[in-house]
C-alpha cells in the first residue's frame, strides 16, 4: 500500500468511525438479518470510499451516510425484486435467530421475553414497509423526524402520519393477540 493510500485510509477511518455503529444498526434494521446487513454495510463503505472528498466537505456527514445506505438498500431491493427465483434457506426462517438471544437464565422469564419479542417481530412484519421503516428508525433507533426525512426523502408531515398509523396498527395487532404491550 502506498503512503497516499495509507493517508486516504486513515482519513476515511477518522471521518467514518463516529458513524459506524449507527450505520450498522440501520443496515440491520433495513436488511432484517445479520448476513444481509453485513453485506449492505460493507457495500456502502466501499461505495463511499471514493467519495471521500465529498464527505470531507459535509458539516454533518451522519445523515448523508444514512441516506447513501438507505438508497443502496432500496436499489438492491428493486434489483432483487426483478429476479424470478428467490431461494430461502433455513437460517433465514422467522424466529430462528430470535431464539438464540441471550436470556436472564430464568427459563420462565426467558420464555416470556422470547414470546414478547417474537410477537413484536411478527407485528412489525405485518406493517407496510413504509410504516415499519419509520417505526424502526424513530422508536427503535432514535432518529428524529427531520433525520428520517433526510434519509428517506419523505416529508415530515407524511412521516408523522405514518408513525401515528404504524403505532396504532401495532397496538391493534398486539392487543388482538391477547397481549397488552406499549407500542
Order of alpha helices (4+ residues) and beta strands (2+ residues): alpha-alpha-alpha-alpha-alpha-alpha-alpha-alpha-alpha
